[in-house]
Amino acid sequence: MDYRDYYKDLGLERNASANDIKKAFRSLARKYHPDANPNDPSAEENFKRISQANEILSDAEKKSKYDALSNQYQQFKSQGGRSGNTSFDAFSQGGGQQFEGDLSDIFGDGASMSDFFDAMFGGGSSGGGGRRTKQRQPKPQQRIYSVTLTLQEAFTGVSKRLALGNEKIDIAFKPGIADKQQLKIPQGMLEVRIATDHRYTRDGNDLSCIEVVPITTMVLGKKHPVPTLSGTAMLTIPAGTQPDARFRLRGLGMPVYGSSDQRGDLYVAMKAHIPTSLTDEERTLYEQLDKL
């Protein structure tokens, strides 16, 4: 295979952080995934290209060795070298950062010095003998499937039978599974998407919601029932509670994935219900209150 600039493939600078690499791959994976581009024959090749770049750059050890190889390649070019006319020994004597280690750690089992020239210089010699090596075939990329769960299903856990191509597979999703979490399946990888919920927003294992209560409850104080994903909880609202005040209900958030007894918290923000119409008696009472 020809030398590839994996940073360029992901649209990154060479000083990109691990988080930058992760974000760039996820964005491009959504853009180029074959399932999202059924009429674009180039989508699969683009998806393989960014997947290969992510495989190397997201692994700290492989990234370090790739960076060392890339530095040597840039030095090789700056010295006027051409593919196939310079041995590794002659090139490596030029100075700069040198790669030491097993090339198979980056390019797979069976890699050799000849593979190094194929990979880094687009084909070349082994020890100056000028022997061309066979082009290495890239490893097949795992296909990524997608499934959408409701927040309630992610909270309680759920089992589903999925149709993946011509196959059907039964999968049990554990409570607390996260949005974009990937599960390994025999057919490849399964990415879980959590649908937007009309009431709750999620931040890790914590949940937030807005509860609309009568203005008299906020003024006078009262116990108020609050719906949660596990049932109804009674919230004590103190007298004089202000709009947008937040209350923390411990242990009523999302389950911690893989743990049977740990949960996040539920944060409830107060909103006052302002009546749009009043009875004569209610209007009289509000008018009396206004005169105090």
Backbone as a ProteinNet text record, in pm:
[ID]
protein_1_A
[PRIMARY]
MDYRDYYKDLGLERNASANDIKKAFRSLARKYHPDANPNDPSAEENFKRISQANEILSDAEKKSKYDALSNQYQQFKSQGGRSGNTSFDAFSQGGGQQFEGDLSDIFGDGASMSDFFDAMFGGGSSGGGGRRTKQRQPKPQQRIYSVTLTLQEAFTGVSKRLALGNEKIDIAFKPGIADKQQLKIPQGMLEVRIATDHRYTRDGNDLSCIEVVPITTMVLGKKHPVPTLSGTAMLTIPAGTQPDARFRLRGLGMPVYGSSDQRGDLYVAMKAHIPTSLTDEERTLYEQLDKL
[TERTIARY]
84.5	0	87.5	36.5	111.1	111.8	209.8	214.6	90.5	26.3	-91.4	-66.1	-110.9	-106.5	-237.8	-233.5	-356.2	-417.3	-330.3	-384.2	-465.3	-412.1	-482.7	-612.8	-611.4	-733	-845.8	-810	-911	-928.1	-857.2	-869.8	-809.3	-697.3	-637.8	-494.9	-449.4	-309	-234.6	-102.7	-24.4	-16.9	-54.7	-55.1	-193.7	-279.9	-416.3	-414.4	-504.8	-515.8	-597.2	-596.5	-674.7	-822.9	-867.5	-1008.8	-1040.8	-945.9	-964.8	-979.4	-895.8	-899.4	-1032.3	-1078.7	-1205	-1320.8	-1325.3	-1434.6	-1432.9	-1313.7	-1302.6	-1349.5	-1309	-1350.4	-1500.7	-1559.3	-1704	-1781.2	-1734	-1801.5	-1792	-1672.1	-1653.4	-1720.7	-1726.5	-1792.4	-1940.8	-2002.5	-2143.3	-2160.5	-2063.4	-2073.2	-2054.8	-1960.3	-1923	-1977.9	-2053.1	-2099.1	-2179.6	-2149.4	-2219.7	-2370.9	-2418.9	-2563.6	-2629.5	-2552.2	-2606.2	-2585.2	-2511	-2482.5	-2503.4	-2624.9	-2646.8	-2622	-2628.3	-2611.8	-2474.3	-2384.8	-2250.8	-2148.5	-2097.2	-2002.3	-1869.6	-1838.5	-1710.7	-1719.4	-1841.4	-1857.9	-1786.4	-1796.2	-1734.1	-1582.4	-1522.6	-1378	-1334.9	-1413.1	-1382.2	-1394.9	-1495.6	-1516.2	-1399.9	-1352.3	-1237.2	-1113.5	-1097.3	-979.5	-975.6	-1087.9	-1087.4	-1083.1	-1138.1	-1133.5	-990	-914.5	-774.2	-695.1	-721.2	-652.1	-683.9	-810.4	-850.6	-789.9	-780.8	-723.9	-581	-503.2	-363.5	-351.6	-420.7	-401	-469.5	-569.5	-637.8	-566.7	-467.1	-387.2	-254.6	-231.7	-115.9	15.6	31.5	157.5	174.1	68.2	75.7	97.6	32.6	47.3	191.2	252.5	391	483.6	465.3	550.1	521.2	393.9	359.3	421.4	417.7	477.7	627.2	693.8	837.3	864.6	786	801.4	775.5	673.8	639.3	750.1	812	923.8	1038.6	1065.8	1172.9	1137.7	1012.6	969.3	986	950	965.1	1112.2	1198.6	1342.6	1390.8	1341.1	1376.4	1342.7	1223.8	1183.1	1269.4	1300.2	1378.4	1519.6	1568.5	1701.9	1698.9	1581.4	1570.9	1555.3	1521.8	1507.5	1386.9	1394	1282.3	1253.6	1130.1	1090.3	1174.4	1233.2	1301	1447.7	1507.3	1647.7	1735.5	1680.6	1759.3	1726.5	1825.7	1799.9	1769.5	1709.5	1676.1	1803.2	1910.5	2034.1	2089.9	2093.9	2149.3	2063.4	1932.3	1841.7	1850	1856.8	1851	1976.9	2086	2208.7	2202.9	2095.2	2085.8	2054.6	2021.3	1992.2	1844.3	1806.3	1665.9	1612	1482.7	1419.5	1412.4	1455.8	1457.2	1350.6	1291	1191.2	1261.2	1225.1	1275.8	1156.7	1147	1037.6	990.7	882	825.4	721.2	747	652.4	515.7	509.8	379.7	289.9	348.9	266	176.9	221.9	142.4	68.3	139.2	81.3	32.3	39.1	-15.3	93.7	54.6	150.5	212.1	339.8	407.9	475.2	468.6	531.8	683.1	751.4	896.9	952.1	1086.6	1146.1	1097.9	1075.1	1019.3	881.1	803.8	670.7	679.5	787.1	807.6	817.5	897.1	908.9	778.3	709.9	579.4	484.1	484.1	389	425.6	554.7	596.2	636.4	696.6	750.2	677.6	568.7	493.8	563.7	639.6	713.6	861.3	946.5	1089.5	1172.4	1289.6	1386	1395.8	1451.5	1481.5	1631.5	1692.6	1837.6	1914.1	1853.2	1926.1	1924.4	1861.1	1864	1767.2	1677.9	1586.9	1472.7	1451.8	1345.5	1212.5	1118.4	984.7	905.8	825.7	744.1	598.9	527.9	386.4	310.3	211.7	131.2	50.2	57.1	-18.1	-163.3	-250.8	-393.1	-439.5	-515.7	-564.4	-659.7	-657.2	-748.3	-892.1	-983.8	-1123.3	-1176.5	-1249	-1302.2	-1433.7	-1452.2	-1575.7	-1692.4	-1802.8	-1920.4	-1986.5	-2037.1	-2102.2	-2251.5	-2329.9	-2475.2	-2525.1	-2652.5	-2708.4	-2844.2	-2872.1	-3002.9	-3040	-3167.9	-3214.7	-3300.7	-3268.3	-3344.5	-3406.6	-3520.1	-3575.8	-3496.8	-3511.1	-3442.2	-3494.1	-3623.4	-3680.4	-3618.6	-3597.6	-3535.3	-3390.4	-3321.3	-3183.1	-3179.6	-3285.6	-3291.7	-3315	-3411.7	-3448.2	-3366.3	-3308	-3248	-3355.9	-3318	-3417.1	-3350.6	-3428.1	-3380.5	-3454	-3382	-3441.8	-3391.2	-3477.6	-3436.4	-3416.8	-3294.5	-3260	-3238.3	-3280.7	-3255.5	-3136.1	-3025.9	-2903.3	-2877.7	-2918	-2908.9	-3005.2	-2953.6	-3036.3	-3037	-2972.5	-2962.5	-3045.6	-3087.3	-3155	-3073.6	-3066.4	-2983.1	-3056.3	-3051.4	-3111.3	-3003	-3029	-2931.1	-2997.5	-2932	-2977.7	-2894.9	-2962.2	-2896.3	-2906.5	-2792.5	-2790	-2844	-2902	-2945.9	-2829.5	-2858.1	-2756.6	-2672.6	-2703.2	-2623.3	-2626.2	-2514.7	-2500.3	-2524.5	-2555.8	-2569.4	-2434.4	-2433.9	-2315.2	-2223.7	-2267.2	-2187.3	-2190.7	-2076.6	-2067.3	-2050.6	-2123.3	-2117	-2062.6	-1976.4	-1921.4	-2021.5	-2054.2	-2143.7	-2076	-2122.4	-2055.7	-2048.9	-2147.3	-2150.3	-2063.8	-2007.7	-1925.8	-1943.3	-1985.4	-2009.6	-2151.6	-2213.3	-2348.4	-2341.2	-2375.4	-2374.7	-2515.3	-2524.7	-2654.2	-2679.5	-2794.4	-2836.2	-2955.6	-2953.4	-3062.3	-3147.4	-3275.1	-3364.7	-3382.9	-3403.1	-3428.8	-3559	-3555.3	-3673.4	-3740.6	-3874.4	-3947.1	-3937.8	-3904.5	-3901.6	-3761.3	-3679.9	-3550.7	-3435.5	-3334.8	-3206.1	-3104.3	-3006.1	-2910.5	-2770.5	-2699.8	-2559.4	-2485	-2426.7	-2363.5	-2470.6	-2460.5	-2560.8	-2666	-2653.9	-2749.8	-2857.9	-2976.9	-3089.6	-3136	-3193.4	-3251.2	-3387.9	-3478.4	-3610.9	-3666.3	-3772.6	-3842.5	-3979.2	-4013.8	-4142.8	-4224	-4341.5	-4430.3	-4525.8	-4523.4	-4607.1	-4690	-4802.9	-4883.4	-4802.6	-4826.9	-4750.9	-4773.4	-4893	-4921.6	-4833.2	-4798.4	-4710	-4572.5	-4524.5	-4392.6	-4395.8	-4506.7	-4517.9	-4536.2	-4626.5	-4663.2	-4583.2	-4529.6	-4457.9	-4553.8	-4509	-4597.7	-4520.5	-4569.5	-4514.8	-4575.6	-4490.5	-4537	-4488.2	-4577.3	-4534.5	-4456.9	-4342.6	-4257.9	-4243	-4286.3	-4266.5	-4117.8	-4072.1	-3935.3	-3942	-3827.2	-3824.1	-3851.3	-3846.5	-3873	-4001	-4082.9	-4206.6	-4221	-4307	-4332.9	-4260.6	-4193.4	-4124.1	-4189.8	-4199.8	-4256.5	-4144.5	-4159.7	-4059.8	-4115.8	-4043.2	-4084.4	-4035.1	-4129.8	-4095.5	-4111.3	-4004.8	-4013.1	-4092.5	-4150.1	-4219.2	-4120.1	-4165.5	-4080.3	-3982.9	-4007	-3919.1	-3927.9	-3812.9	-3806.3	-3809.7	-3858.1	-3855.1	-3712.3	-3700.9	-3572.6	-3489	-3542.7	-3471.9	-3460.5	-3345.8	-3321.6	-3311.1	-3376	-3370.2	-3304.5	-3226.4	-3153.1	-3218.5	-3263.3	-3318.3	-3212.3	-3147.2	-3033.8	-3078.6	-2999.1	-3022.3	-3141.4	-3197	-3310.7	-3272.8	-3141.3	-3095.1	-3077.5	-2986.7	-2964.3	-2880.3	-2905.4	-2817.6	-2675.7	-2578.1	-2439.9	-2422.7	-2376.8	-2367.2	-2277.9	-2332.6	-2256.7	-2262.4	-2335	-2347.9	-2494.8	-2522.6	-2661.5	-2717.9	-2633.1	-2682.1	-2638.6	-2584.2	-2540.8	-2620.9	-2659.9	-2734.5	-2688.8	-2713.7	-2690.8	-2806.7	-2810.9	-2912.4	-3007.6	-3123	-3221.9	-3229.9	-3210.5	-3219.3	-3349.4	-3429.1	-3561.3	-3561.7	-3587.5	-3595.9	-3741.8	-3768.5	-3904.9	-3949.1	-4070.9	-4136.8	-4276	-4313.3	-4444.8	-4551.3	-4662	-4777.2	-4858.6	-4869.1	-4946.4	-5079.9	-5191.7	-5322	-5355.7	-5415.2	-5454.1	-5596.5	-5672.6	-5809.3	-5842.2	-5923.1	-5955.7	-6107.4	-6150.6	-6290.4	-6303.6	-6425.1	-6446.9	-6388.1	-6402.4	-6349.7	-6197.6	-6136.7	-5990	-5940.1	-6005.9	-5964.3	-5973.7	-6079.8	-6095.8	-5981.4	-5944.8	-5836.2	-5703.7	-5675.7	-5551.2	-5550	-5663	-5671	-5647.9	-5699.7	-5675.4	-5528.3	-5468.1	-5325.4	-5242.6	-5285.4	-5209.8	-5210.5	-5311.3	-5323.1	-5238.3	-5183.9	-5106.1	-4969.1
-119.4	0	123.5	233.1	357.4	424.2	511	589	676.2	675.9	759.3	850.6	973.9	1067.4	1052.5	974.1	945	1069.9	1165.9	1290.2	1365	1368	1435.3	1363.4	1230.1	1153.3	1192	1226.9	1265.9	1417	1491.7	1636.9	1701.9	1645.6	1693.1	1742.4	1826.4	1863	1753.9	1751.3	1643.5	1654.9	1770.6	1785.6	1759.6	1691.7	1664.2	1577.3	1606.9	1528.9	1403.3	1313.2	1190.1	1221.6	1327.1	1366.2	1421.9	1498.5	1551.2	1436	1333.1	1217.1	1145.6	1127.8	1057.7	1133.3	1266.2	1347.2	1348.3	1361.4	1366.9	1236.7	1123.2	994.1	975.8	1009.3	991.5	1075.7	1200.2	1287.3	1232.9	1188.1	1135.6	1000.4	920.5	789.7	806.5	905.2	931.8	978.9	1055.4	1109.8	1003.2	910.9	815.3	674.3	651.3	514.5	464.5	344.5	292.4	288.1	262.5	256.8	391.9	499.7	634.2	684.4	608.5	649.3	532	478.1	356.7	375.8	501.1	527.5	585.2	585.7	641.2	528.4	482.8	369.9	403	532.4	569.6	574.3	566.8	581.3	470.8	347	234.7	249.9	294	311.4	424.3	533.9	644.4	600.4	518.8	470.3	380.6	295.6	211	296.9	403.3	489.2	556.9	615	683.3	583.5	463.8	361.2	315.6	300.9	261.6	370.7	496.9	607	609.7	588.6	589.9	473	356.1	238	264.5	336.6	364.2	479	591	711.2	705.4	619	609.6	515.4	443	353.9	425.1	458.1	540.1	479.2	347.3	282.6	283.1	247.4	248.1	389.5	487.4	626.5	673.2	636	676.2	619.9	492.4	430.3	486.8	513.3	573.7	712.7	792.1	925.5	917.4	816.6	800	764.2	673.3	635.5	754.2	833.2	948.2	1051.3	1072.4	1167	1122	990.9	939.7	955.7	935.6	950.4	1095	1191.6	1332.4	1367.1	1309.2	1332.1	1270.2	1152.3	1083.4	1169.9	1229.3	1313.6	1439.6	1498.2	1621.5	1599.7	1472.5	1441.1	1402.7	1417.8	1391.2	1245.8	1160.2	1017.3	987.6	879.4	832.7	687.9	649.7	512.7	413.9	318.2	208.3	230.7	348.8	368.6	390.9	374.6	397.9	292	231.9	130.4	195.9	118.8	170.4	205.6	125.3	152.4	288.7	315.8	442.9	557.8	539.3	645.9	671.4	563.1	578.5	642.7	645.4	707	858	908.9	1053.8	1129.1	1059.7	1126.6	1142.1	1213.9	1233.9	1118.9	1126.8	1021.5	893	784.1	655.8	565	485.2	387.7	260.7	214.1	87.6	6.7	-117.5	-200.9	-293.8	-358.9	-457	-390.1	-391.1	-326.3	-391.1	-516.9	-584.1	-521.6	-446.6	-379	-274.7	-223.5	-122.3	-181.1	-256.5	-301.3	-444.2	-511.2	-646.6	-752.3	-873.4	-983.6	-1008.3	-1044.2	-1075.8	-955.3	-836.2	-718.5	-733	-679.3	-687.3	-552.8	-546.1	-422	-388.3	-489.8	-464.6	-403.8	-452	-396.1	-251	-220.5	-82.4	8.7	-30.8	52.1	57	-55.4	-55	41	34.3	113.7	261.5	291.2	429.2	499.6	422.5	486.9	444.1	370.5	329.6	221.7	131	24.1	54.3	-46.4	-15.7	-140.1	-123.5	-232.5	-287.3	-404	-465.1	-476.4	-386.4	-389.3	-351.5	-271.6	-221.7	-315.5	-433.6	-528.7	-496.6	-400.6	-360.7	-457.6	-553.7	-651.8	-590.3	-593.1	-539.3	-637.7	-585.1	-670.9	-665.1	-767.6	-771.3	-668.3	-610.4	-510.6	-577.9	-521.1	-575.5	-534.8	-627.7	-599.5	-544.8	-435.2	-382.1	-480.2	-479	-565.3	-522.2	-616.6	-578.7	-507.8	-399.2	-322.5	-382.8	-377.5	-428.1	-337.7	-398.8	-321.5	-273.6	-150.3	-92.2	-81.8	-149	-142.2	-43.5	-6.3	92.1	46.5	76.5	48.7	166	200.6	312	260.4	304.2	270.3	397.1	382.3	493.9	511.3	627.6	649.7	553	522.7	427.7	289.2	247.7	117.7	115.5	229.3	238.1	236.9	285.9	290.1	150.4	80.2	-49.3	-164.6	-144.2	-254.7	-323.1	-379.3	-438.6	-542.7	-642	-740.8	-718.7	-724.3	-700.6	-803.8	-837.9	-920.6	-827.7	-824.2	-732.5	-809.9	-750.5	-806.4	-733.7	-805	-748.8	-817.5	-751.5	-814.2	-931.6	-1049	-1169.7	-1248.3	-1194.2	-1264.3	-1194.8	-1272.2	-1217.8	-1252.8	-1157.8	-1177.7	-1121.4	-1193.4	-1148.9	-1083.9	-961.6	-887.2	-833.5	-850.6	-795.3	-670.1	-557.2	-430.7	-406.7	-387.2	-369	-231	-219.1	-88	10.8	134.7	239.2	252.8	178.4	186.9	329.6	375.3	515.8	536.9	660.2	697.6	683.2	624.2	601.6	492	422.2	309.5	197	133.7	27.7	-107.9	-205.5	-342	-432.8	-525	-619.7	-732.3	-759.3	-868.3	-951.5	-1074	-1157.4	-1091.1	-1007.3	-943.9	-817.7	-772.8	-651	-575.9	-449.1	-366.8	-311.2	-296.3	-240.4	-112.7	1.1	129.4	161.5	192.2	220.5	370.2	409.8	549.7	560.1	659.2	682.4	796.8	770.1	870.8	986.2	1105.9	1223.3	1204.2	1233.5	1218.5	1354.4	1356.4	1484.1	1547.1	1467.4	1520.9	1532.8	1432.6	1427.4	1457	1522.2	1532.5	1456.3	1397.9	1309.8	1366.6	1359.6	1398.9	1290.5	1197.1	1081.7	996.3	978.4	900.2	988.4	1120.1	1212	1251	1277.2	1322.9	1458.9	1538.3	1667.3	1679.5	1748.6	1773.5	1903.1	1952.2	2071.6	2027.9	2071.8	2038.4	2167	2169.8	2285	2261.7	2356.1	2341.7	2468.4	2457.7	2577.5	2683	2807.5	2915.8	2917.5	2875	2871.6	2770	2661	2560.5	2618.7	2701	2762.1	2869.9	2937.4	3043.6	2985	2889.2	2838.8	2715.5	2643	2519	2401.7	2285.9	2170.2	2049.4	1930.3	1810	1797.9	1763	1758.7	1630.1	1555.4	1431.7	1461.6	1397.4	1417	1283	1274.2	1149.7	1125.4	1001.1	961.7	837.6	793.9	675.4	546.6	554.8	435	447.6	549.4	568.3	712.6	737	872	894.4	1009	1046	1170.9	1179.8	1297.3	1395.3	1517.2	1621.7	1726.4	1756.7	1861.8	1996.1	2082.5	2214.2	2315.4	2379.5	2474.6	2599.7	2664.6	2791.1	2895.1	2974	3079.3	3031.1	2913.7	2862	2952.6	2986.5	3077.1	2999.7	3066.2	3001.5	2960.6	2847.4	2790.6	2730.2	2727.3	2657.1	2509.8	2447.3	2307.8	2223.4	2107.2	2012.4	1883.8	1823.5	1701.6	1582	1487.5	1363.2	1254.5	1219.5	1126.5	986	926.5	787.9	764.8	871.7	856.1	888.4	889.2	908	774.1	769.8	648	548.2	417.8	317.2	329.1	300.4	295.1	164.7	175.8	59.3	-47.8	-168.2	-280.5	-293.2	-201.4	-206.4	-224.7	-311.6	-342.2	-251.5	-175.8	-97.9	48.1	98.1	237.5	313.9	435	519.9	665	739	882.6	951.5	1085	1163.6	1228.1	1270.3	1342.2	1485.4	1581.8	1723.4	1780.4	1841.8	1892.1	2044.3	2114.2	2260.1	2303.2	2403.3	2448.6	2554.8	2538.9	2640.4	2663.5	2788.6	2819.6	2815.8	2753.9	2751.6	2879.6	2960	3083.8	3057.4	3067.8	3039.1	3141.2	3092.5	3180.5	3230.9	3167.1	3213.4	3193	3282	3279.2	3283.7	3214.8	3230.4	3364.1	3407.2	3533.8	3528.4	3414.1	3399.9	3406.5	3337.8	3339.8	3480.3	3550.9	3687.4	3776	3758.7	3839.4	3813.7	3685.7	3650.5	3709.4	3702.5	3759.4	3910.7	3975.9	4120.3	4159.3	4079	4103.8	4085.5	3982.9	3958.8	4074.4	4128.4	4236.2	4363.7	4377.8	4500.7	4492.7	4373.6	4361.6	4431.6
0	0	0	-57.6	-61.8	74.5	93	216.9	225	339.3	360.9	479.8	465.6	577.1	653.2	761.2	834.7	897.6	935.6	991.5	885.3	764.1	654.6	622	628.5	601.2	696.6	820.8	919.4	929	841.6	841.5	964.4	1015.5	1140.3	1119	1211.2	1217.9	1294.3	1280.1	1340.8	1493	1548.3	1694.5	1752.7	1676.8	1723	1848.1	1940	2063.4	2038.9	2136.6	2126.4	2112.9	2182.1	2172.6	2034.6	1976.2	1840.1	1740.7	1756.2	1666.6	1678.3	1801.6	1825.8	1763.9	1784.3	1730	1577.4	1518.8	1373.2	1309.9	1368.4	1311.3	1321.4	1435.1	1450.1	1349.3	1328.3	1233	1090.9	1052.2	917	899.5	1006.9	997.6	967.8	1031.5	1001.7	857.7	808.5	673.1	566.8	588.7	484.6	505.5	613.3	637.4	517.7	466.4	347.9	363.6	485.4	505.7	484.1	507.1	487.9	345.3	265.4	127	31.7	25.9	-54.4	-203.8	-252.2	-395.2	-429.4	-333.6	-356.3	-348.6	-462.8	-460.9	-392.9	-378.6	-317	-164.7	-110.3	34.5	110.4	61.7	131.6	136.7	24.3	20.5	114.5	115.9	207.2	352.5	379	515.4	558.2	468.1	499.6	526.6	446.2	459.2	597.3	639.6	769.3	885	862.7	967.6	991.7	881.9	895	967.1	931.5	998.1	1147	1180.3	1320.6	1396.9	1331	1396.6	1442.3	1360.7	1393.9	1493.7	1465.4	1545.9	1681.9	1698.1	1826.8	1923.2	1873.4	1957	1986.3	2112.8	2149.1	2101.7	2116	2076.4	1924.7	1853.2	1707.5	1654.6	1717.1	1673.7	1690.3	1803.2	1828.1	1720.6	1685.4	1583.5	1445.5	1418.1	1288.7	1275.1	1384.3	1380.4	1352.9	1415	1392.3	1246.3	1190.5	1050.4	958.7	991.6	909.2	909.9	1027.7	1036.9	947.8	946.2	861.4	713.1	681.7	543.2	495.9	583.1	546.4	526.2	611.2	594.5	463.8	433.9	310.4	188.8	189	76.9	69.4	187.7	187.5	134.8	141.4	90.6	-56.6	-118.8	-262	-296.5	-198.3	-224.4	-310.4	-383	-464.8	-430.2	-452.4	-424.7	-503.8	-432.1	-499.8	-527	-493.8	-527.5	-404.7	-286.2	-165.5	-63.5	-4.4	96.6	229.8	317.4	449.9	526	511	584.2	546.6	415.3	371.5	420.8	415	456.6	606.3	684.1	828.9	884.6	807.5	854.5	845.5	786.5	767.9	894.6	1003.9	1129.6	1150.4	1254.9	1286.9	1368.8	1399.6	1480.4	1401	1461.5	1391.9	1449.9	1365.5	1410.6	1455.7	1573.6	1623.6	1672.1	1631.5	1677.2	1568.8	1594.4	1502.7	1415.2	1284.2	1192.6	1195.9	1236.6	1241.6	1346.5	1442.5	1541.9	1476.6	1362.2	1291.9	1174.3	1090.3	963.6	965.3	1080.5	1089.3	1090.3	1122.6	1126.4	989.3	988.3	862.9	799.5	863.9	805	810.6	710.2	703.6	660.6	646.9	600.4	460.3	378.1	245.3	256.5	352.9	373.8	417.4	492.9	534.5	412.7	312.9	193.1	115.7	108.7	42.8	112.6	245.9	322.3	323.1	343.6	361.2	233.1	135.2	15.6	-111.5	-96.9	-215.8	-294.4	-228.8	-297.7	-295.3	-284	-279	-264.5	-201.3	-195	-55	-44.7	84.6	95.3	174.5	194.7	70	-24.5	-139.7	-256	-245.9	-355.1	-466.3	-443.8	-550.3	-571.7	-480.6	-498.7	-461.4	-554.2	-528.2	-442.6	-355.8	-271.4	-315.7	-278.3	-312.1	-229.1	-290.7	-220.9	-110.7	8.3	120.1	110.8	131.5	126.6	261.4	261.7	389.8	456	588.5	661.3	636.6	620.4	601	725	701.5	812.2	862.2	993.1	1049.9	1011.4	975.9	942.4	1071.4	1068.1	1184.9	1157.6	1241.2	1233	1338.2	1327.5	1418.9	1469.2	1596.5	1654.8	1745.2	1747.5	1830.3	1944.7	2066.4	2185.5	2242.9	2310.6	2385.2	2514.2	2576.4	2703.3	2808.8	2804.7	2900.9	2881.7	2756	2729.4	2777.5	2758.3	2806.7	2958.9	3022.9	3169.2	3226.9	3173.1	3229.4	3172.6	3051.7	2978.4	2896.5	2783.1	2694	2605.3	2564.9	2467.5	2337.3	2226.4	2095.7	1996	1900.8	1787.8	1668.5	1617.4	1509.4	1380.1	1269.3	1136.9	1077.6	1061.6	1005.3	872.4	764.1	633	626.3	595.2	588	718.3	822.4	949.1	1056.5	1155.9	1272.7	1395.6	1487.3	1605.8	1726.2	1838.5	1963.9	2049.7	2094.5	2173.3	2299.3	2413.5	2540.9	2571.3	2584.3	2616.1	2766.7	2830.7	2975.3	3014.2	3134.7	3183.6	3189.3	3149.3	3155.4	3031	2924.9	2802.1	2749.4	2695	2656.6	2507.6	2473.1	2333.3	2262.8	2144.8	2061	2115.8	2219.6	2269.6	2167.3	2143.2	2043.9	2111.3	2058.6	2108.2	1998.7	2035.4	1937.7	1916.5	1789.6	1753.5	1645.5	1620.6	1518.8	1381.4	1349.4	1217.3	1208.3	1317.6	1317.8	1448.2	1438.3	1555.7	1548.3	1663.5	1672.2	1754.6	1691.4	1761.1	1809.6	1937.7	2000.1	1999.2	1950.4	1954.6	2049.2	2136.5	2230.4	2177.3	2154.2	2098.8	2197.3	2142	2225.4	2303.2	2431.9	2516.7	2535.4	2535.5	2542.6	2681.4	2782.1	2919.2	2976.2	2956.2	3023.9	2927.8	2980.2	2911.6	2995.5	2926.5	2993.5	2986.1	3097.3	3103.6	3178.7	3102.9	3166	3231.3	3362.9	3436	3503.5	3490.3	3550.6	3450.1	3503.3	3422.6	3473.3	3382.3	3419.3	3356.2	3426	3371.4	3427.9	3367.6	3415.4	3466.6	3587.1	3646.7	3664.8	3603.9	3614.8	3731.5	3826.6	3947.3	3965.6	4037.7	4064.5	4138.4	4104.9	4168.6	4319	4362	4505.5	4577.4	4507.9	4567.5	4593.3	4500.6	4517.2	4624.9	4636.9	4737.4	4877.1	4890.9	5021.9	5065.1	4968	4998.5	5007.6	4955.3	4952.1	4900.2	4928.5	4865.9	4726.8	4629.6	4490.8	4425.2	4356.3	4289.6	4161.5	4147.6	4029.4	3956.7	3830.7	3755	3729.5	3744.7	3711.8	3623.5	3573.5	3488.1	3565.5	3698.4	3779.5	3861.3	3834.2	3909.5	3953.7	4051.2	4100.6	4232.6	4242.9	4366.4	4422.9	4554.3	4619.1	4651.5	4602.4	4623.7	4717.9	4823	4915.4	4863.7	4827	4774.9	4888.3	4931.1	5042.9	5003.6	5101.3	5078.7	5027.3	4932.6	4877.7	4771.9	4716.7	4610.4	4487.9	4432.5	4318.6	4186.9	4080.1	3948	3911.3	3844.3	3798.1	3911.1	4032.2	4140.1	4103.4	4135	4099.6	4225.5	4219.4	4329.3	4280.5	4369.1	4334.8	4401.3	4320.4	4371.9	4354.3	4462.1	4455.2	4414.4	4327.2	4288.6	4196.8	4139.2	4048.6	3904	3875.8	3738.9	3668.8	3570.3	3493.8	3573	3553.9	3614.7	3558.4	3641.1	3593.8	3516.4	3391.3	3303.1	3364.2	3370.1	3424.1	3575	3642.7	3788.2	3823.5	3918.4	3953.2	4062.1	4130.6	4244.2	4244.1	4136	4130.9	4026	4062.9	3970.4	3982.9	3875.8	3879.7	3950.6	3940.3	4008.5	3907.4	3957.1	3877.4	3929.6	3839.5	3875.3	3819.6	3909.5	3872.6	3885.7	3774.1	3774.5	3784.2	3868	3892.7	3791.9	3741.9	3659.8	3717.2	3729.5	3786.2	3677.2	3710.6	3619.3	3640.5	3536.1	3541.5	3474.4	3546.6	3485.9	3377.2	3270.8	3158.8	3172.3	3259.6	3284.1	3431.4	3487.5	3629.3	3648.8	3752.4	3792.8	3865.1	3885.8	3956.2	4096.5	4163.5	4298.3	4298.8	4199.6	4190.7	4161.7	4073.9	4041.3	4165.1	4242.8	4364.4	4461.7	4475.6	4566.9	4520.7	4389	4337.3	4354.3	4336.9	4354.7	4499.1	4590.7	4732.7	4765.1	4707.8	4729.2	4672.9	4561.6	4496.9	4582.8	4666.8	4749.1	4875.9	4906.7	5029.6	5017.8
[MASK]
++++++++++++++++++++++++++++++++++++++++++++++++++++++++++++++++++++++++++++++++++++++++++++++++++++++++++++++++++++++++++++++++++++++++++++++++++++++++++++++++++++++++++++++++++++++++++++++++++++++++++++++++++++++++++++++++++++++++++++++++++++++++++++++++++++++++++++++++++++++++++++++++++++

